[in-house]
Amino acid sequence: MLLTVALCLITSWESIRSGHPAYWVSLVVAALGAAGMAVWAWRNSPAPERSHGRRITLRIVLVVATVVPATALVWLRPLRPDSVALRALEDGKGVSVRSTNLVVRMDPENPKTTGLVFYPGAKVDPRAYAHILRPIAEAGYPVVIIKLPFNLAVLSPDAADTVVGDDDDIDRWVVGGHSLGGAMAATYASEEHDELYGLLLYAAYPASDMSDRTGLTVTSIFGTEDGLTTVDDIRASMADLPPDTLFVPVEGAVHAFFGDYGPQAGDGTATVGRGFAQDQIVDATLDHMNRVDANG
């Protein structure tokens, strides 16, 4: 277990340090637990006589108590942001960036009264979305990227509650997200919330039918070569979104183009460049924000 903790820290230290506290707290607990087990084994050496059945049971318990948490911690290591995303976290071009334990916030110098709160995809470091969402902030829309427990939106689907309706300067909020984050954003938007006027889906679809949801501007942006949220997935879920939802295909784009965290297992093969695809994603996002802002 101590080796697992060391591996996670060595390979993902920056993402762990800057992310939601849940992951690094779990690493601390795992390290303390492993140390405690080592001390217990040392103090009970040589082991007291036990029946054959009790010895087998104890070994099984120790293996499960070690292997399952270790496997989970390794699997949950964040997908780290590329350098282009990290550069987008710097102040400049009329945008100031602030990071806390729970959010990354990009605030324009002259903000509009419409803002975007964004759920990252599963296991993705929230900072990986800074580059693709930075133009939204530069256009005047405050952007809040939520940091989620273990980078899994399903563990905190109502995380937007900490933002929506909490800022007196913002009259209208759009909730958005990528992949699993988009599904949880849709779950959040399926219910009425004060000051929530829009839903923005990046390579995502709702987990349940929300077609009767009114008063919500919805845009679904997806890549035609996405191997994880496929075109067939999008088509099959169209009826679950409000009838006036705008669907925007990005020709040749894959799942990982909606952030900047490198390739993703199971994804498709892109037929266009990342920059070209992301320009279209940004344009569609700005169009969505402008429509919500105008309708307010």
N, C-alpha and C positions, 0 to 999 in steps of 0.2 A: 504493500500500500504506500509506503514511504517513497518507493521508486516511482509509483504512479503519480503521486503529488509532485515529485521533482520533475517528471516528464512534462506534466501540465504547465508547471511554472516556467520551465525552460522554453517550451515551444509557444506559449501563449501569454507570457507575462504581461505585455502591454495591454492586451485586450482584457485580461482578467483585472488588472489594476484599474482600468478606466471604466469597467462595466458595472452592472448592477451588483450589489454586495453579495447576493445569494451564492454565487459560484466560489468566490474566494473564502467566504465563511465556511462553505462545505469542504474546501481544501484544508482549512485549519482544523475542522472537526475530524476529518479523515486522518490527518497527521497525528493529532492528539490520540485518536482511537488506536492507531497503529502502535504508537509509543506505549500506550497503556497495555495493549495486548502483549507487547514485548516484555514489559516489566512484569506482568502477571506470569508469563511463561518462565521467566528467569527465577522468580520467587517460588515457583512451584516445580522447580527442577531439582532432583528427578521427579517425574510425574508420579502422583499417588496411584496405587493399584486400582484399576477399574475393570469392570467386566468388559468382555469383548464388544458387546452391544453398545455400552456407554462410550467406549473409545471411538467406535465408528460414528455414533451420533455426534460426538463432540467434534470430530474431524470435519464432518459434513457442515456443521454449524459454522465452524471457523472458515471453511472454504467459501461458503455462501456469503458470510459477513465480510469477506475480503474481496472476492472476485466480482460480485454484483456491483458494489459501490465503485470499485476501481474501473470496471468496464463503463459504467455510467459517466464517471468523471472524464475519461478519455474521449468517449463519444460526444460529450457536451462541450468539448473545447471549441471556443469561438472561431468562426471563419474570419480571418484577420483582414483588415482593410488594406487596400493597395496604397501606394504613396500618393496617387492623385487624390484619393479621398482624404488623406491626412493633411495635404496642403490646403484643401478646401475648408479646414477647420481654423485657419488663420484669419484674424481680423483684417478687413480691407474692403475696398469697393463699396463702401457704405453699409457694410454688414459687420456686426460684432457677434462673436461666438462665445458661448458660455457652456461649460460642461459641469454637471453635478452628478451625484450618485444615481439619479433617476432619469435625467434627460440630457440631451444635447440641444441647445437652443441657439438659433440663428436669428438675430433681430436686426431689421433694417433701421437705418438712421431716421428715415421718414416712413414709418409703417402705415400700411393700410389697416382697415378695421376688419379684415378677413385674414384668418391664419390657417395653417395646416399642422395637424398633429399626426405623426406617422409611426406605425408599428413595423419594426424590422422583420425580415424573414427568419425562419427557424435557424438557430445557432449562429446567425450573422452578427458580428460586432456592429452596433448601431452607427459607429463612425463611418462604416462602409457606404452609407447613403449620403454622406455630406457633399460629395462632388455632384451627384445628380440632382440634389435638392437645393444646392447653393444658388443656382439661377432663380429659383422661386423666391428666395429671400432677397436677392439683388433686385428683383422686380417689385419689392415692397411688401411682400407677404411674410409675416413672421412664421418660422418653421420650428416645430418642436419634434425631435426624434426621441421616442421613448426608449429607455433602457429597461429591459424585462428580466425577470428571474430566469437564470440559465439561458437567456436569449430565446425564450419560448413564449410566444404571445398567448398560447393556450393556457398558460399558468396565471395570466393576468389579463383576461379579455376586457376588463373594465378600466384598464390603466389610463385611458384617455380622460377619465373622471378628474384626474389631478390637474388637467389642463383646460378642458372644455368648461366654459362658464366661470373659470377661476381668474381670468384676466379682464379687468374692467375696460381695457383699451380695445379689446377684440369683441366685435358684435356678432360675427359669424365665423364658425369653425368648419373646416373640412377634416374628416378623419380618413386616413389612408393607410395603406400597408402593402407589403410585398409578400407574395406566397402565403404561408401560414399567417403571417402578420396581416395580410389583406383579408383573409377569411375571418380573423378575429375583429378586424375593423368593421367588416360587414355585420358581424354579430352585434357589435356595439351600436352600429347605425340603424339596425333593424328596429330599435326602440326609440321612442321620443326622448330627446335631450335638449334642454334649453341651449340655444345658440348653435346647435348643430344643423348645418344646412347642406352639407355635401359629403359624398363618399367617393374615394379615389382608389381604384384597385390596380395594382401592378402584378401582372401574372398571377391573378388570384380570382376566386369566385366564392360566393357565400356558402356557408355550411348548411343553410336551411332556406326555405322559401321566404323571401321578403318582398315579393312582387307587389303586395298591397301597401307598401310603405309610401306615404305621400309627403310632399314638401321637401324632397331630397333630390339634389342634383347629383347624378351618378355617372361616372366615367370608368370604363374598364379598358385598360391598355395591356396588350399582350403581344408576345413574340410568336411569329409563325413557325419558328424552328425550335421552340421551347420543348425540351424533353421531359419536363417535370409537371408543368401546367400546360398541357397540350391544347391545340386548337379544338380538338374534340371535347376536351373538358370544358372549355369556354362555351362552346356551342350548346353542350348539354345543360349548362347552368343558366343560359340566357333567360329562360322563363322564370327563374327564381329572383331576378332583379326587376325593378320597376320598368314598365313598358317604354318609358322615354329614356332609358339608359343609353349612353353613347358608347359604342364599342370601337376601339381604335387599334387595328392590327399594325404591328411594326414588322414589316417584311424582312425576313432573314435574321431576326433577333432571337436570342436564347434567354433562358431563365436568369443567368448570371449577369446579363447586361443591365438589369434593373438596379444593380448596385456595383460596387467596385471591391470585390473580395476574391478575385481569381476564378478559375473554373470550378464547376460543381459536379459531383458525381451524379450520373444519370441524365445529365443535360443533353440537349441536342447539339448539332453542329451548325455554327453560325455561317450564313452566306453573305453577311455584310460586316463592316468594321464596327467595333464597339462605339467609337465616337459618332459615327453616322447614325447608328441606332439610338444612342442616348440623346442626340439632338432632337430626334423625333419624339422621344419620351418626354423630354423637357417641354417641347412645344405643346404637346397634348396636355401636359400638366398645367402649364400656364393658361391654356385655353379654358381648362376646367375651373381654375381659380378665378379667372376673369369673369366667367359666367356666374359663379356663385356670388362674386363681389357685386356684379351688376344687378343681379336679381334681388340683392338685399335692399 
